Amino acid sequence: MFQLFKSLSAQQLVLQQLPVFLISFFIAAFFYKFGSFAIECIAFLTTWAALDLVSDCLFSKGKKPVRANRDDLREPR
């Protein structure tokens, strides 16, 4: 979780992660009634990860992937 906040800017957090988080939270609040906090928490985190993956796939269609150079893959000496 710390890596999420560390690697993304505030604008990226608000525009990309917050909507997915809120949708996942409301899905979990209204539909997940397992009777166990741990299971509901795991289900919420799984929902958040799945929706984040779907949104990332949908919104990154227009962007070209960055390819690494061969020099980037070599170990530093």
C-alpha positions as CSV (number, residue, x, y, z in Angstrom):
1,M,0.0,0.0,0.0
2,F,2.9,2.3,0.8
3,Q,4.3,1.7,-2.7
4,L,1.0,2.8,-4.2
5,F,1.2,6.2,-2.5
6,K,4.9,6.5,-3.1
7,S,4.9,5.7,-6.8
8,L,1.8,7.6,-7.9
9,S,1.3,11.4,-7.8
10,A,-1.6,12.9,-6.0
11,Q,-3.4,13.6,-9.3
12,Q,-3.0,9.9,-10.4
13,L,-4.3,8.7,-7.1
14,V,-7.4,10.9,-7.3
15,L,-8.1,10.3,-11.0
16,Q,-7.2,6.6,-11.3
17,Q,-7.3,4.9,-7.9
18,L,-10.0,6.7,-6.0
19,P,-12.9,5.9,-8.3
20,V,-12.0,2.2,-8.4
21,F,-11.5,2.2,-4.7
22,L,-14.9,3.7,-4.1
23,I,-16.7,1.4,-6.5
24,S,-15.0,-1.6,-4.8
25,F,-15.9,-0.3,-1.4
26,F,-19.6,0.1,-2.3
27,I,-19.8,-3.3,-3.9
28,A,-18.2,-4.8,-0.8
29,A,-20.5,-2.9,1.6
30,F,-23.7,-3.8,-0.2
31,F,-23.1,-7.3,-1.5
32,Y,-20.4,-9.0,0.7
33,K,-22.1,-10.4,3.8
34,F,-20.0,-13.4,4.7
35,G,-20.2,-13.0,8.4
36,S,-16.4,-12.8,8.7
37,F,-14.4,-9.6,8.6
38,A,-11.3,-11.3,7.3
39,I,-13.2,-12.9,4.3
40,E,-15.0,-9.7,3.5
41,C,-11.7,-7.8,3.6
42,I,-10.1,-10.3,1.3
43,A,-13.1,-10.1,-1.0
44,F,-12.9,-6.3,-1.0
45,L,-9.2,-6.3,-1.8
46,T,-9.7,-8.8,-4.6
47,T,-12.5,-6.7,-6.0
48,W,-10.4,-3.6,-5.9
49,A,-7.5,-5.4,-7.6
50,A,-9.8,-6.9,-10.3
51,L,-11.5,-3.5,-11.1
52,D,-8.1,-1.8,-11.1
53,L,-6.8,-4.3,-13.6
54,V,-9.9,-3.8,-15.8
55,S,-9.7,0.0,-15.7
56,D,-6.0,-0.1,-16.4
57,C,-6.6,-2.3,-19.5
58,L,-9.5,-0.1,-20.7
59,F,-7.7,3.2,-20.2
60,S,-4.2,2.3,-21.4
61,K,-5.4,1.0,-24.8
62,G,-4.2,4.2,-26.5
63,K,-0.8,4.3,-24.9
64,K,2.1,2.5,-26.4
65,P,4.0,0.3,-24.0
66,V,7.5,1.4,-23.1
67,R,10.1,-1.1,-24.2
68,A,13.4,-1.5,-22.3
69,N,16.7,-1.2,-24.0
70,R,19.2,-4.0,-23.8
71,D,21.5,-1.7,-21.8
72,D,18.7,-1.3,-19.2
73,L,18.6,-5.0,-18.6
74,R,22.3,-5.5,-18.0
75,E,23.6,-5.6,-14.5
76,P,25.7,-2.6,-13.4
77,R,29.4,-3.3,-13.0
